[in-house]
Amino acid sequence: MGVRLRNYQHPTDFDRVGQFLIDTYQPGDQHANWLQPRWEYMHYHPLLDELGESALAKIGVWDSDGKIVAVTHFEHRMGEVFFQIHPDFTQLKPEMLEYAEDYLSAESNGGRRYVNVFVNDFDTEFESIVESRGYHIVDGVSDCWSIFEIPHPFLPISLPDGFRLQSLEDDNDRWKLSRVIHRGFNHLGEPPEDWLAQRVKMQSAPNYRKNLNIVTVAPNRDYASYCGMWHDKANRVAYVEPVCTDPDYRRIGAGTAAVLEGIRRCGEEGATVAFVGSEQPFYLSMGFRKLFGINLWTKNWET
């Protein structure tokens, strides 16, 4: 049976793609595809509501013998494209790129059609393909993966005096959670009321674990920092997403403590490594190291 291209069918394909990502995870320094938790996080993120679930049907899926072998998709906005490929089907890369151009492009404010594609910096084959089709690399804009090797026993976690760590299983105050996320991502003022509904949606994700979502609590009971944590038990991998600290509590170790506590809990369940899609000094200073970059390539069409 040959390879068949079709449109993504939600919700039927949600678990199937997730399992494909679990099955194609490659331990080491070059795991080419997303981790399953990032796929899940994408689907339950409030930004998807701005596109509408109907946009999911634009995702391209390639099947072979009834099994998914490749996916071309956006994340939170149209025009920014990612590729998940089974290592035995890399010949599909040109077709996947063409699909992105035909179905996942967007228009800039000036009315020009464009596609931004993310390509792993070690995938020289794919880089040659995108360059041959008229893409150019965008300097200073990239994604990446960094890794934290979980020690056993886990080292003590430091906290400022008067602060404590707890999970959302201990206290799931969605208003406080909305506030630390709103302020932690540098939004002004207080969070809008609909942010409470957004928290409900995020927490409805199938693999969302309140006991792995950690907050650092200030002496006045504010949530000072928040770390979302996901655990792919099949691959013994933890995934960090999202992390934020209220500006009033930055640079005192509150955020670091929340991240490390989430990782520690995954380690107790058997995880051996944790990943984060960042190379910020914040993560490197706590023990993460960058694995590889994911470069952004762009192509524009004249109107």
N, C-alpha and C positions, 0 to 999 in steps of 0.2 A: 504493500500500500504506500502511495506517495504522500508527500507533504501537502496539507490543505490549509489555506488561509481563510480565516473567518473573523467575524466581529466578536468581541468579548460580550458574554451574556451574563449580566449580573442579576441575581446573586449566585447563580449556578456555578460560574467559573471562579468565584472568589476563593473558595477552598482549593480548587484544582490548581490555580496558579500558585497559591500559597504552598501547596505540597510540592509543586515543581521547583519552587525556590528552596525548599528544605532539601529536596533530593539532589539539587545541583550545587549545594554549598560545598566549597573546596577549602579544607583547612590549609593553613599556610599564609603566605604573604600576597596571594593573588586570587582571592575569591571574586570571580568575575561578575556575578549577579548580586542583586539586592538580597538582604536577609528577609525572611518572611515577615518579621515584625514591621519592617518599614512599609511593606505592601499593605498590611493591616492598618497601620497608622494613617496611611494615605487615605484609605476608604472612610475612616471615621473622623478625619480632620474637618473642622468647620469650613475650611476653604473650599472643600468639594461642593458645599451647598451653593457657593457662588456660581459654579459651573452648571450645577444640576446633575442628578444621577444619569440623565439621558446622555450626558457627555461620555460616560463610561463605554457606551456602545461604539465609540470611535476607536477604542483600543483594538489593536490587531493581535490576533492569536493564531499561531501556526500549530497544527496537529499532525502527528504521524502515528499510524496504527492506534488511533484513539487516545494518544497521550500528548500533552502539551510539550512542545520543544522550543518555543520562542514566543516572546511577547514584546510588542512595541507600544509604549504608553507614555502619557504625561504623568505629572505628579499632582501639583496643585493649580497649575495654570496651563492653558493651551499654548502651544508653541515651544514648550520646553519638553524634550523627549528623552526617554531612557530606553535601554534595550536589555532584555534578559534572554540569554541564549544557552541552550544545551550545548555542551562542548563537542558533541558529535554532529552538530548542525550549523557550524560556523559559516557554511556556504550560503546561508540565508541572509547574511549581513547586507549585501547590496539591495535585496528585495525589501528588507526591513527599513532601510534608509529611504527607499523610494516610497514606501507606505507612509512614513512619517511626513514626507513632503506633500503627499496627496491628501492626507486626512487629518493631520495633527498640526498644521501650520496655524499661524495667527497673524493679525494685522497690527502694525505699530500705530501710534497716534497719527503719524503722517500718512497712513493708508498703505504702507508697503507691507507685502506679505513676507514673513520670515519664519525660519525654523532654527531653534537652538537645540543642538544635540550634545549629550554628555557621553564621552568616550574614555574608558580607562587608559591611563597614560602608558601602560605596558602593552596595550593592544595595538601594536604598530600596523597590523593588517587592516584593522578598522579605520585607523587614522589615515592610512593611504586611500582607502575607499572614500571617506568623506572629503578629503582634500581634492581627489580627482573629480568630485561632483560639484566643486566650486565653493566649498566651505573654507572659512579661515578661522584660526584659533583666536579666542578672545583673551587677550593678556589680562592677568590679574583676576580672572573669574574662574573658579573651579570648585569642584566638590572633592571629597576625599574620604578615605577610611583610616581610622586610627584604632589601635588595639591595646588592650590592657590584659596582661597575663595574671590571672587571679592566683594569689599566693595562698598556701595552706600551711600553717594557720594564717588567717588574715591579720594584718597589722592593726594596732589600735587606731581608732578614728578620733581626731582631736575636735573639740567643740569650744567655742567661746564660753566664758563663764555665764551661767544662767540660761543657756540655750539647751535644747534637747532634740533628739530625733524621734520621729514616730512615723508610722505608715498611715495611709488613708483607711486602712482597715481599723486602726485605732480610733480615728476621728476624721470623718469625711465631710468636712465643712466646705461645701461647694462655693460659698461666697468668699471665704478666705482663699480658697484655691484659685478662684477666678481673679481675685485681686492680685495675688502674687504673680500669676501668669501675665495679667494685663500690665502691671507695673514693671515686671521683670523683663518684658519685651519692649520696654520704653514707650508705652502708650501713656498719654497724659490723662490726668484725672482719675476717676473711678471707673470700673468696668461697667458697660451697659448691662441692663437686666438680662438681655438674651444670652449673655455669656454663661449664665447658670444652665440654660438649655444646652449650650455647647459642651459643658462639662458632663452633662447627662449622656449626651451622644458619645463622647469619647470613652466614657466608662462602660458603655454598652458593647464595646468591641469584644469579640469572642475570647481573646486571650489576655484581656486587660485584667491585671491582678492588683487589687488594692493593697495587698500586703507587700508588694514590690514597688509601689509608688510612695516615695519618701518625701516628707517635709521636715525642714528644720524649723522648730518653733522658738520664737523669741520669748524673752521673759514676760512681755505683755500679751503673749498668746497669739500674736500675729504669725502667719506663715512667712518666714523670712526667705526661704528657698524651697524649690520644688524640683524633684528629679523623677521623671517617668522612666520606668524600667520594664523591659520585656524579656522573657526567657524562652528561647527555642530549646526545649529539653532534648529533642531528637539529636541535635548537633552540639549540645552542651555549650550554648552560646548565649550571652546576655547582650541586649541592645539598649543603648541609652538614648531616650527621646521622650519628651523634651526636657531641657534644664533651664531654669531661670532663677534669678535672685532679685528681690525687691531692692531698688537703688539705696534705700535707707540702711541696708544690711550687707552691702558689698565689701569685698576685700577684708573680711574677718574670718573666712574659712567656712561660712555657713553653706555655700553651694558645694564646695568640695566634700564636706561631710555628708551631704544628702546623696551625692553620686556614689561615694565609696560605700555607704550603707546599703544602697540598692545593689551594688555589685557584690558586696559581702553576702547578702541574702541569696543571690543567684548562685554564688559559689557554694553555699551550704546545700543547695539543691543539686549540685553536680556540675554547674557551669565551670569551664576551664578558662574561658576568655570572655572579655566584654569588648564590644565595638561601639564606636561613635563616629558619625559623619562630620568630623571636624578635626582641625589641627590647631585650634586656638591654644595659646599658652596656658590657659586655664586647665585644659585637659592634659597637656604634656607635663605640667608641673606636678600632677598627681600620679603620674606613672604611665600614661598612654604614650605610645609611639606611633608615628605616621607609617602606614603601610604603603599606600600609593595614592596618587592624585587621579582625579577624573576631570579631564579638560572639557571646557565648553567650546564647541565649534558652532559657527553661525553662517547662515546663508540668507540673502535677501533677494527678492525679485522686484524688478522695476514695475511700477504701476502702468 
